[in-house]
């Protein structure tokens, strides 16, 4: 059985939703449904009950759940162990948007300047990064709202301004949000502030959890989005995008989290020194 089927099963169970699981896994809902059908075909029984209100486990799904997490984790550990060489493997996980903004440059520097470290990199959701940190499956995580867990060290590593930009000059914020607006999910704190500032905005034309995806979409098709100033500065300077000066500015805080008692805590500190 492919571990990807079990990962999908676990994500659907965690979110109680096929569509939300699809968003977290960066695949289509039809792909999630196909994986679950394949899993059910291999088991020979349905693993979920589906209704308009919720998705719940069947008795077979509950029995599978007892083993699925352990199988996935054991396979990930086996992959890392099989790939070990003289370098030390450090598992790094971060939300997609941080890789767009600053983590890719940081990773490039770590790879160049710390040749003794072999980073094992994951792009994931904030909830999944937090879960893996607590379970000990990730050595270093980057996320919006780090879990308040006794075993974790937390450090704010970046603070970014989110500004409303548009491909159309001279718009009022309400106009930008009403036409071809791409809502970027920058985390729970941002969503709450955004809803308070724009309580009556219409649904966005599109949604994404990646600033880079949203930027590419509005560049190609027109529209607006809340994006980090560092990400759009060149486009603003070149006149390809326009900042809506009357729109509120939101702050996005990036945190690093790692285990203080982890076997690689010292190496993690060295990696963070490259930020």
RASULSUL-V855532 format. One record per residue. N is the residue number from 1. RES is the residue in one letter. PHI is phi as a letter, one per 30 degrees, with the letter a starting at -180 (* if undefined). D_CENTER is the distance of its C-alpha to the mean C-alpha in Angstrom with 2 decimals. Layout:
# RASULSUL-V855532
<<N	RES	PHI	D_CENTER> <N	RES	PHI	D_CENTER>>
This chain:
# RASULSUL-V855532
<<1	X	*	26.11> <2	X	d	22.85> <3	X	d	20.17> <4	X	d	17.69> <5	X	d	19.76> <6	X	d	19.43> <7	X	d	15.65> <8	X	d	15.69> <9	X	e	18.42> <10	X	d	16.61> <11	X	d	13.54> <12	X	d	16.14> <13	X	d	18.09> <14	X	d	15.38> <15	X	c	14.52> <16	X	h	18.17> <17	X	a	17.19> <18	X	d	17.14> <19	X	d	15.56> <20	X	d	12.62> <21	X	d	12.21> <22	X	d	12.47> <23	X	d	9.71> <24	X	d	7.26> <25	X	c	9.08> <26	X	h	9.32> <27	X	b	13.05> <28	X	d	15.84> <29	X	e	17.31> <30	X	d	20.43> <31	X	d	18.82> <32	X	d	17.65> <33	X	d	21.20> <34	X	d	22.78> <35	X	d	21.12> <36	X	d	22.25> <37	X	d	25.67> <38	X	d	25.94> <39	X	d	25.10> <40	X	d	27.67> <41	X	d	30.12> <42	X	d	29.95> <43	X	d	30.38> <44	X	j	32.94> <45	X	b	31.81> <46	X	d	29.20> <47	X	c	26.34> <48	X	b	25.21> <49	X	c	27.28> <50	X	c	26.05> <51	X	b	27.33> <52	X	d	26.68> <53	X	c	25.58> <54	X	a	23.41> <55	X	c	22.62> <56	X	b	24.34> <57	X	d	25.37> <58	X	d	28.81> <59	X	e	30.98> <60	X	d	30.06> <61	X	d	26.33> <62	X	d	27.01> <63	X	d	28.92> <64	X	d	26.24> <65	X	e	23.58> <66	X	d	25.80> <67	X	c	25.39> <68	X	d	22.12> <69	X	d	19.89> <70	X	d	22.56> <71	X	d	22.92> <72	X	d	19.30> <73	X	d	19.26> <74	X	d	22.72> <75	X	d	21.82> <76	X	d	18.96> <77	X	d	21.50> <78	X	d	24.12> <79	X	d	22.18> <80	X	d	21.68> <81	X	d	25.31> <82	X	d	26.67> <83	X	c	25.15> <84	X	d	26.44> <85	X	b	28.97> <86	X	d	30.45> <87	X	d	27.09> <88	X	c	24.89> <89	X	d	21.55> <90	X	c	18.74> <91	X	d	15.43> <92	X	c	12.62> <93	X	b	8.92> <94	X	a	6.39> <95	X	d	3.13> <96	X	e	4.24> <97	X	d	6.63> <98	X	d	8.20> <99	X	d	9.19> <100	X	d	10.77> <101	X	c	12.61> <102	X	b	13.92> <103	X	d	12.43> <104	X	d	13.99> <105	X	d	17.32> <106	X	d	17.09> <107	X	d	16.51> <108	X	e	19.42> <109	X	d	21.57> <110	X	e	20.91> <111	X	d	21.84> <112	X	d	24.97> <113	X	c	26.17> <114	X	b	25.47> <115	X	d	26.85> <116	X	d	27.21> <117	X	c	23.47> <118	X	c	21.70> <119	X	d	17.90> <120	X	c	16.03> <121	X	c	12.58> <122	X	b	9.40> <123	X	c	6.10> <124	X	b	4.01> <125	X	d	3.01> <126	X	d	5.24> <127	X	d	8.07> <128	X	d	7.98> <129	X	d	7.90> <130	X	d	10.63> <131	X	d	12.45> <132	X	d	12.80> <133	X	d	13.97> <134	X	d	16.56> <135	X	d	17.65> <136	X	i	18.20> <137	X	d	16.30> <138	X	b	14.30> <139	X	d	16.57> <140	X	b	14.35> <141	X	b	10.94> <142	X	b	9.42> <143	X	a	7.91> <144	X	d	9.49> <145	X	b	11.80> <146	X	d	12.82> <147	X	d	14.81> <148	X	d	18.53> <149	X	b	19.76> <150	X	e	23.12> <151	X	d	22.27> <152	X	c	19.46> <153	X	c	20.11> <154	X	c	18.04> <155	X	b	18.40> <156	X	d	17.35> <157	X	c	16.87> <158	X	a	16.21> <159	X	b	17.20> <160	X	b	16.66> <161	X	c	18.54> <162	X	c	17.04> <163	X	b	20.00> <164	X	d	20.96> <165	X	b	22.10> <166	X	b	23.95> <167	X	d	25.79> <168	X	c	28.85> <169	X	d	30.92> <170	X	i	32.58> <171	X	d	30.37> <172	X	d	30.15> <173	X	e	26.73> <174	X	d	27.80> <175	X	d	28.72> <176	X	d	25.42> <177	X	d	23.56> <178	X	c	26.18> <179	X	b	26.05> <180	X	h	23.28> <181	X	d	20.60> <182	X	c	16.97> <183	X	d	14.87> <184	X	c	11.49> <185	X	d	9.36> <186	X	c	9.14> <187	X	j	9.15> <188	X	d	12.27> <189	X	d	14.64> <190	X	d	14.27> <191	X	e	14.71> <192	X	d	17.73> <193	X	d	19.29> <194	X	d	18.80> <195	X	d	20.55> <196	X	d	23.29> <197	X	d	23.99> <198	X	b	24.01> <199	X	d	25.10> <200	X	c	26.88> <201	X	d	24.66> <202	X	d	24.65> <203	X	e	21.62> <204	X	d	19.62> <205	X	d	20.65> <206	X	a	17.11> <207	X	b	13.54> <208	X	a	10.25> <209	X	c	6.69> <210	X	b	7.85> <211	X	d	10.87> <212	X	d	12.49> <213	X	d	12.69> <214	X	d	14.14> <215	X	d	16.46> <216	X	d	17.73> <217	X	d	18.38> <218	X	d	20.47> <219	X	d	22.21> <220	X	d	23.32> <221	X	c	24.14> <222	X	i	24.64> <223	X	k	23.13> <224	X	b	21.22> <225	X	a	17.85> <226	X	d	16.70> <227	X	b	15.47> <228	X	d	15.78> <229	X	e	19.42> <230	X	d	18.89> <231	X	d	17.10> <232	X	c	19.93> <233	X	e	22.91> <234	X	d	24.54> <235	X	d	24.38> <236	X	d	25.89> <237	X	d	28.58> <238	X	d	29.42> <239	X	i	29.77> <240	X	d	27.20> <241	X	b	25.32> <242	X	b	26.80> <243	X	d	25.59> <244	X	d	26.68> <245	X	d	28.39> <246	X	d	29.19> <247	X	d	25.61> <248	X	d	24.17> <249	X	c	21.88> <250	X	c	18.86> <251	X	c	17.64> <252	X	c	14.11> <253	X	c	14.27> <254	X	c	12.26> <255	X	c	13.29> <256	X	c	13.91> <257	X	b	14.84> <258	X	a	17.11> <259	X	d	20.13> <260	X	d	23.38> <261	X	c	25.37> <262	X	d	23.32> <263	X	d	25.41> <264	X	c	23.53> <265	X	e	23.22> <266	X	d	25.59> <267	X	d	23.76> <268	X	d	20.48> <269	X	d	22.57> <270	X	d	23.92> <271	X	d	20.56> <272	X	d	19.60> <273	X	d	22.97> <274	X	d	21.78> <275	X	d	19.48>>
